Amino acid sequence: MASLTTVSILTAIGMCGSSGVAYTQIRAYVTDYGSPLGTQAVLGLSVIDASSNTVVTTVGVGDSPIGVAITPDGTRAYVANSQSSSVSVVDTSSNKVVATVRVGATPAGVAITPDGTRAYVANSNSSSVSVIQTSSNTVVATISVANNPYGLAITPDGTRAYVTIFGSSVITNGSVAVIDTSSNAVVATAVVGLVPEGVAITPDGTRAYVTNSGGNAVSVIDTSSNAVVSKVVGLNLPAGVAITPDGTRAYVTNTGGTTVAVVDIVAADSAYNTVLAKVGVGSAPWGIAITPDGTRAYVANEQSKSVSVIDTSKTDSGYNTVVATVGVGVNPMGVAVSNIPATGNLPPVITSGGIVPATVQPGEWVSVYGTNLAGGTATWKGDFPTSLGGTSVTVDGRAAYLSYVSPTQINLQVPNDMTTGAVQVVVTTAVGSGDSTVTLALFGPTFFLLDADLHVAGIILRSDGSGAYGGGTYDLLGPTGTSLGYPTVAAKEGDLVELFGGGFGPTNPPASPGQPFSGAAPTTNPVTLMINKVSVTTEFAGLSGAGVYQINLTVPSGLGTGGVSVQASVGGVETPAAVFSLK
């Protein structure tokens, strides 16, 4: 019979959602590091809509993300995954990972050049800095530095990168390595305080502010001489630092407590480089970033699982007070804020071949890819809307049911239609419309996939409660480990496995598109399954959720190991090949 885990697996693969509509102009991206000792309780990057201060989505990235930086044009976020030795590249219009770049061991800080062409990544356990070319998302240089580099900042003119260096001991002063970005060579070293972590550079590029968490102080470096010229004291394990766009204030997180220090950094002021105020936030505040307009600071509270939003506008009555608190994942650490570009006044365009799958049946879930498909990002509330975020879609002139829209992707359920053959698909926004075609058929079987490498979406049931998901009731099927950005497990002989897909034809009882469905409705036509070209008996094949088919099986012996092919067929139509992980 069908499993009750359908909603959970659909949420995991992105076909369902429960959050409301969110239109984004300014967003904060927060890394959720996970629980201690490297066990990831929540894998992700929380995305906060600054207009409502709500989390609109969580992006699955690598293991234990720390640093995050956004390109100057706001189109990409680069996330340093400390335990995966990788950087995830996130498309901010779709909030999907579009590339994963291997770097050195334990990457922490990341910064992007002002022209957006390169990302610099500090690899703590490799004593190196990786330079990523953002056009190709490949590492084009690796720079050797002293032991344990951590934080990174790049001067406004893009000529220098400042890298904090813990050093080989927490009882001796650390340093800051200065890298010439034209030659990618270390050209200077400044000795600072104990355990330097964060670094920020003033808008005029004349000073670098470095937090020394072991020394409870901030070192101020003159960038013309690369010498320490001043120090800010009265802090408590300072970690993160951000500077307002007008260059008048530095905001420093006191990780040893529950405050953010506000520092006067105007050289002409009598209070220059002294703490003006301390703002109460959550427990163990870590990363901090300020909005491009300088009106808000977003603070990641590592022990409170929250982000505090501070009013940083001097003209507001609530200046230097917390105006919102946003719950996020476990152990939030890094934060970056940016303007995310709007779609603009262009009509929708569906990419050639951009309707997936190309042959579908009524009730099947379909993804449409293109440009200008929506004016922002919006997610349904499980209510099968025919208009979402100002976008609507028709299939053969009938309104489709939308679960997700963004400028580059739409997920929809095909409406009821007795027509077969090529039909028109039309996407309509306030700006205009764009169209393409799709083939309607009685059968359009396909497996849901976890990634671009075609790993089939499925779960392994765990009667002993040992699973990583669903309160221990199941594991996600995939290569054993976290190579997909979250924990997956390969199946073995005797495992009870459920696979998920769409388009497997009529069921008894029938289920209408645009309506919730729960329970089990077997297909009226038999479904056959081949794994590694071996016929496998199916124990159930049918609907277990709205538009979602489930195939149950017990893994037999003799299927091999590793990533092997899996295909199903119904009504004489085969699914495209997918990958089934075995051990």
C-alpha positions in Angstrom: 0.0 0.0 0.0 1.0 3.6 -0.3 3.2 5.3 2.3 2.3 8.3 4.5 5.7 9.9 3.7 4.6 11.3 0.4 4.3 14.9 1.6 7.7 14.7 3.2 9.5 13.4 0.1 7.7 15.9 -2.1 8.8 18.7 0.1 12.3 17.4 0.0 12.4 17.4 -3.8 10.7 20.7 -4.1 7.3 19.8 -5.6 5.4 21.0 -2.5 5.5 23.9 -0.2 3.7 25.6 2.6 5.0 29.2 2.7 3.0 32.0 1.3 3.7 34.3 -1.6 6.8 36.4 -1.3 8.1 39.1 -3.7 11.7 39.9 -3.1 13.7 43.1 -3.8 16.2 43.0 -0.9 17.0 39.5 0.5 19.2 38.3 3.3 21.0 34.9 2.8 21.9 33.2 6.0 24.0 30.0 6.3 22.6 27.4 8.7 25.8 25.6 9.9 24.0 22.7 11.6 24.6 21.1 15.0 28.0 20.6 16.7 30.5 18.0 15.8 29.7 18.2 12.1 26.3 16.5 12.3 24.1 18.6 10.1 20.7 19.1 11.7 19.5 21.5 9.0 21.2 21.6 5.6 20.6 24.9 4.1 20.8 28.5 3.3 17.8 30.5 4.7 16.5 33.2 2.4 14.8 36.1 4.1 12.5 38.6 2.3 13.6 41.9 3.8 10.2 43.5 3.0 8.4 41.1 5.4 11.3 39.7 7.4 10.1 36.1 6.7 12.0 33.1 5.5 10.7 32.5 2.0 12.7 29.3 1.3 15.7 27.3 2.4 18.2 26.3 -0.3 20.0 22.9 0.2 23.7 23.5 -0.1 26.7 21.5 1.2 27.7 20.3 4.6 28.1 22.9 7.4 28.0 26.2 5.4 29.7 29.2 7.0 30.5 32.1 4.7 28.2 33.6 2.0 28.7 36.4 -0.5 26.5 37.8 -3.2 27.6 39.0 -6.6 27.4 42.8 -7.2 24.5 42.3 -9.7 22.6 40.2 -7.1 22.2 37.2 -9.3 24.4 34.7 -7.5 25.2 33.7 -3.9 28.4 31.9 -3.2 28.3 29.7 -0.1 31.4 28.1 1.5 30.6 24.6 2.8 33.1 23.9 5.5 32.7 20.2 5.8 32.2 19.5 2.1 35.3 21.5 1.0 33.1 23.1 -1.7 31.3 26.3 -2.6 27.7 26.1 -3.7 26.6 28.7 -6.3 23.0 29.7 -5.9 20.9 31.4 -8.6 19.0 34.1 -6.6 16.1 34.2 -9.0 15.2 30.6 -8.6 17.0 29.9 -5.3 18.5 26.8 -6.7 22.1 25.5 -6.7 23.4 25.8 -10.2 27.0 24.8 -9.6 29.3 23.3 -7.0 33.0 24.2 -6.9 35.6 22.1 -5.2 38.0 24.2 -3.2 40.5 23.6 -0.3 39.8 22.0 3.1 37.3 23.7 5.4 36.4 26.8 3.5 35.1 29.6 5.7 35.1 33.1 4.4 34.1 34.2 0.9 34.2 37.5 -0.9 33.6 38.6 -4.4 35.4 41.3 -6.4 33.5 44.5 -7.2 33.3 43.6 -10.9 31.8 40.2 -10.0 34.4 38.2 -12.0 36.1 36.4 -9.1 35.2 34.9 -5.7 38.0 34.5 -3.1 37.5 31.7 -0.6 39.6 31.2 2.6 40.4 27.5 3.2 41.1 27.2 6.9 42.6 23.7 7.0 44.5 24.1 3.7 46.2 27.3 4.6 45.2 28.6 1.2 42.8 30.9 -0.7 41.0 29.6 -3.7 40.1 32.0 -6.6 37.0 31.1 -8.5 36.3 32.6 -11.9 32.5 33.3 -11.7 31.9 33.0 -15.4 32.9 29.4 -15.5 32.7 28.6 -11.7 36.1 27.0 -11.8 39.1 27.5 -9.6 41.7 29.5 -11.5 44.3 30.1 -8.8 45.2 28.8 -5.3 47.2 31.2 -3.1 49.2 29.9 -0.2 48.9 31.8 3.1 49.7 31.2 6.8 47.9 28.8 9.0 44.1 28.9 9.4 42.8 31.7 7.1 39.2 32.5 8.0 37.6 35.9 7.0 37.9 37.8 3.7 37.1 41.3 2.4 38.1 43.0 -0.9 38.8 46.7 -1.3 36.2 48.8 -3.1 38.6 49.2 -6.1 39.1 45.4 -6.3 42.9 45.6 -6.1 43.4 44.0 -2.7 42.0 41.1 -0.7 42.4 41.1 3.1 42.4 37.7 4.7 42.3 37.1 8.5 44.8 34.4 9.7 44.2 32.6 13.1 47.8 31.4 13.0 49.1 28.2 14.5 48.2 29.1 18.1 45.3 30.9 19.8 47.7 32.3 22.4 49.8 34.3 19.9 48.7 37.2 17.8 47.1 36.4 14.5 47.6 38.4 11.3 46.0 39.6 8.1 47.4 38.6 4.7 47.1 41.2 2.0 46.7 39.7 -1.5 47.3 41.6 -4.7 44.3 40.5 -6.9 46.1 41.2 -10.1 48.9 38.8 -9.4 47.2 36.7 -6.7 50.2 37.0 -4.5 50.6 38.0 -0.8 52.2 41.4 -0.8 51.9 42.3 2.9 51.1 41.0 6.3 49.7 42.9 9.2 50.0 41.5 12.8 46.7 42.0 14.7 45.3 40.5 17.9 44.4 37.1 19.1 42.2 34.9 16.8 41.2 37.4 14.1 38.0 36.3 12.4 35.9 39.0 10.6 37.1 41.8 8.4 35.4 44.7 6.7 36.8 47.6 4.7 35.5 51.2 4.7 33.7 52.4 1.6 36.6 54.7 0.8 39.0 51.8 1.0 41.3 53.5 3.5 40.8 51.3 6.6 40.2 47.6 7.3 38.4 46.7 10.6 39.4 43.2 11.9 37.7 41.5 14.8 40.0 39.7 17.2 37.7 37.3 19.1 40.6 36.1 21.4 41.6 39.6 22.3 38.1 41.2 22.7 39.1 44.0 20.4 39.0 45.2 16.8 42.2 46.1 15.0 42.1 49.1 12.6 44.5 48.8 9.6 45.5 51.7 7.5 45.4 50.2 4.0 48.0 52.5 2.5 50.7 51.2 4.9 49.0 48.0 6.0 49.9 48.8 9.6 47.6 48.7 12.6 46.9 52.3 13.6 44.1 52.0 16.1 42.1 49.6 18.3 38.5 49.3 19.4 38.1 47.8 22.9 35.3 46.9 25.3 34.0 44.0 23.2 33.2 40.3 24.0 34.6 37.7 21.6 33.9 39.9 18.6 33.4 37.9 15.4 31.4 39.6 12.6 31.8 43.2 11.5 29.9 45.3 8.9 30.3 48.9 7.9 27.4 51.2 6.9 27.4 52.4 3.2 28.1 56.0 4.4 31.2 54.9 6.3 30.2 56.4 9.6 29.5 53.3 11.7 30.9 49.8 12.2 28.6 47.1 13.7 30.4 44.3 15.5 28.9 41.1 16.9 29.8 40.1 20.4 29.7 36.3 20.1 30.5 35.9 23.8 27.2 37.5 24.7 24.0 38.8 23.3 24.9 42.2 21.8 26.1 44.1 18.7 28.4 47.0 19.4 28.0 50.2 17.4 31.3 51.9 16.7 31.9 55.5 15.5 34.4 55.3 12.6 34.4 58.9 11.5 38.0 60.1 12.0 37.0 63.7 12.8 34.7 62.6 15.6 35.8 62.8 19.2 34.4 59.3 19.7 36.4 57.9 16.8 36.8 54.1 17.1 34.9 53.9 20.3 31.7 52.0 21.1 28.7 54.3 21.0 26.0 51.7 21.9 25.3 48.0 22.3 22.2 46.6 20.8 20.6 43.5 22.5 20.1 40.7 20.0 20.0 36.9 20.3 22.5 34.5 21.9 26.0 34.3 20.3 25.6 36.7 17.4 28.0 35.8 14.7 27.7 37.1 11.1 26.3 40.5 10.3 25.5 42.3 7.1 23.9 45.7 6.3 21.4 46.4 3.5 22.6 48.4 0.5 20.5 51.4 1.6 22.1 51.3 5.1 18.8 51.1 6.9 19.0 47.6 8.4 21.5 45.2 9.8 20.9 41.5 9.7 22.6 39.5 12.6 22.9 35.7 12.7 22.4 34.5 16.3 24.2 31.2 16.3 22.8 29.8 19.5 19.3 31.3 19.2 18.5 29.8 15.7 17.4 33.3 14.7 18.3 36.5 12.8 17.9 39.9 14.5 17.1 42.9 12.3 18.5 46.2 13.6 17.2 49.6 12.5 20.4 51.4 11.4 18.8 54.5 10.0 19.9 57.5 12.1 16.7 59.4 11.3 14.4 56.7 12.6 12.9 56.8 16.1 13.9 53.1 16.4 17.5 53.7 15.5 19.8 51.0 16.9 16.9 48.8 18.1 15.8 45.4 17.0 12.7 45.7 14.8 12.3 42.1 13.9 13.5 38.6 14.8 13.4 35.9 12.2 13.6 32.2 13.0 16.0 30.3 10.8 17.9 26.9 10.8 20.3 25.4 13.3 23.5 27.4 14.2 23.1 30.3 11.7 26.6 31.9 11.1 27.1 33.8 7.9 24.9 36.4 6.4 24.9 38.5 3.2 22.3 41.0 2.0 21.8 42.3 -1.5 19.3 43.8 -3.9 18.0 41.0 -6.0 17.1 42.2 -9.6 13.5 42.3 -10.6 12.3 40.7 -13.8 11.8 44.0 -15.5 9.2 45.0 -18.1 9.8 42.1 -20.5 7.3 39.5 -21.5 7.7 35.8 -20.6 9.9 33.6 -22.9 9.8 29.8 -22.6 13.1 28.2 -23.4 13.3 25.9 -26.4 12.8 22.4 -24.9 12.0 24.1 -21.7 8.9 22.1 -20.8 9.9 19.0 -18.8 8.8 16.3 -19.4 7.9 16.9 -23.0 5.1 14.3 -23.0 2.6 14.6 -20.2 -0.8 13.4 -19.0 -3.6 15.3 -17.3 -2.7 15.7 -13.6 1.0 15.4 -14.1 3.5 17.8 -12.5 5.5 19.7 -15.1 8.3 22.3 -14.9 8.5 25.2 -17.4 11.9 27.0 -17.8 12.5 30.3 -19.4 13.0 34.0 -18.6 10.7 36.7 -17.3 8.2 34.0 -16.2 7.2 35.9 -13.1 7.9 39.2 -11.4 9.3 37.5 -8.3 9.3 34.2 -6.4 6.0 32.7 -5.1 5.1 29.4 -3.6 1.6 28.0 -3.2 0.0 27.1 0.1 -1.2 23.7 -1.1 -4.3 25.2 -2.5 -3.9 24.6 -6.3 -4.1 28.2 -7.5 -4.5 29.0 -11.2 -2.7 32.4 -10.6 0.3 32.8 -8.4 2.6 35.8 -8.0 0.9 37.5 -10.9 1.6 34.6 -13.3 -0.9 32.2 -14.9 -0.5 29.3 -17.3 -2.9 27.6 -19.7 -2.4 24.2 -21.3 -4.6 23.7 -24.4 -6.5 26.8 -23.3 -7.3 25.3 -19.8 -5.9 26.9 -16.6 -3.1 24.9 -15.0 -2.6 24.7 -11.3 0.6 26.4 -10.0 2.7 25.3 -7.1 5.8 27.6 -7.7 6.7 30.5 -9.9 10.0 32.4 -10.3 11.5 34.5 -13.1 13.2 31.3 -14.6 11.0 28.4 -13.5 7.3 27.4 -13.0 6.1 24.2 -11.5 2.5 23.3 -12.5 -0.1 20.5 -12.6 -1.6 19.8 -16.0 -5.4 20.3 -16.0 -8.0 17.8 -17.2 -8.0 17.4 -21.0 -9.1 14.6 -23.2 -7.0 15.9 -26.1 -4.0 14.0 -27.3 -1.1 15.3 -29.3 0.7 18.7 -29.4 -1.1 21.5 -27.5 -0.1 25.1 -26.7 1.2 26.2 -23.3 0.9 29.9 -22.6 2.5 31.8 -19.7 0.9 35.1 -18.9 2.2 37.9 -16.6 1.3 41.5 -16.2 3.8 42.4 -18.9 2.6 40.0 -21.6 2.6 36.3 -22.6 4.9 33.7 -24.1 4.0 30.2 -25.5 5.4 26.9 -26.5 4.0 23.4 -27.0 3.8 20.1 -25.1 2.5 16.7 -26.1 -0.6 15.4 -24.2 -1.0 11.7 -24.0 -2.7 9.0 -21.9 0.6 8.0 -20.5 3.6 10.3 -19.8 5.7 8.3 -17.2 8.7 9.9 -15.7 10.6 9.7 -12.4 11.1 12.7 -10.2 14.8 13.4 -9.9 16.9 14.8 -7.1 19.6 16.4 -9.2 21.0 17.0 -12.7 22.8 13.7 -12.4 19.4 11.9 -12.7 19.3 10.4 -9.2 15.8 9.0 -8.8 13.7 10.5 -6.0 12.9 7.8 -3.5 13.1 6.7 0.1 14.2 3.6 2.0 11.8 2.7 4.9 13.4 2.1 8.3 11.2 0.1 10.6 13.9 0.3 13.3 13.7 4.1 13.5 17.3 4.6 12.2 16.4 6.8 9.3 17.6 10.4 8.9 14.2 11.8 8.0 10.6 11.5 9.2 11.4 10.9 12.8 13.7 8.0 11.9 11.1 6.4 9.5 13.1 6.7 6.3 16.3 7.7 4.5 16.5 9.4 1.1 17.7 7.1 -1.6 21.0 8.3 -3.2 24.7 7.9 -3.1 25.7 7.2 0.5 26.9 10.5 2.1 26.2 14.1 1.4 27.4 14.5 -2.2 23.9 15.8 -3.2 24.1 18.5 -0.6 22.1 16.5 2.0 22.2 13.0 3.6 21.3 10.2 1.2 21.8 6.4 1.5 22.3 3.7 -1.2 19.9 0.8 -1.1 20.9 -2.8 -0.4 19.3 -6.2 -0.8 16.2 -6.5 1.3 15.5 -2.8 1.6 11.9 -1.6 1.2 12.1 1.2 -1.3 9.5 3.7 -2.6 10.1 5.6 -5.9 8.2 8.7 -6.9 7.2 10.0 -10.3 4.4 11.2 -12.5 2.4 10.3 -15.6 1.8 6.6 -15.0 -1.7 6.8 -16.4 -5.3 6.2 -15.2 -6.0 5.0 -11.6 -8.8 3.3 -9.8 -10.3 5.3 -8.2 -9.6 8.2 -10.6 -8.2 11.5 -9.1 -9.0 14.9 -10.6 -6.2 17.5 -11.1 -6.4 20.6 -9.0 -7.7 18.6 -6.0 -5.9 17.3 -2.9 -5.5 13.6 -2.8 -4.4 11.2 -0.1 -4.5 7.4 0.2 -3.7 4.9 -2.5 -5.1 4.6 -6.0 -3.5 1.8 -8.1 -2.8 2.3 -11.8 -5.3 0.5 -14.1 -2.5 -0.6 -16.3 0.4 -2.7 -15.0 3.7 -0.9 -14.3 6.9 -2.9 -15.0 10.2 -1.9 -13.4 13.8 -2.6 -14.6 16.9 -1.9 -12.4 20.2 -2.4 -14.0 18.3 -4.1 -16.8 16.9 -6.7 -14.4 13.1 -7.0 -14.0 12.0 -6.2 -10.4 8.7 -7.0 -8.9 6.6 -4.0 -7.9 4.5 -4.3 -4.8 2.4 -1.2 -5.5 2.2 1.3 -8.3 -0.3 4.1 -8.2 -1.2 7.6 -6.9 -0.3 8.4 -3.3 -0.6 12.2 -3.6 -2.0 14.8 -5.9 -0.3 14.0 -9.3 2.3 11.9 -7.5 2.8 8.2 -8.3 4.6 5.9 -6.0 6.2 2.5 -6.9 7.0 0.2 -4.0 9.6 -2.6 -4.2 11.8 -4.8 -2.1 15.4 -4.7 -3.5 16.3 -8.2 -4.7 19.8 -9.7 -4.9 21.9 -9.5 -8.0 21.3 -5.9 -9.1 25.0 -4.8 -8.7 26.4 -1.8 -6.9 26.9 1.9 -7.5 24.7 4.1 -9.6 22.7 1.8 -12.0 19.9 2.5 -14.4 16.3 2.4 -13.5 13.4 2.5 -15.9 9.6 1.8 -15.6 7.1 1.4 -18.3 3.3 1.5 -18.5 0.9 1.3 -21.5 3.9 0.6 -23.7 5.6 3.9 -22.8 9.0 4.0 -20.9 10.3 6.5 -18.5 13.5 8.3 -19.4 16.4 6.5 -17.7 17.3 7.5 -14.1 19.9 6.5 -11.6 19.3 4.1 -8.7 22.0 3.9 -6.0 23.0 0.5 -4.7 25.6 -0.8 -2.3 
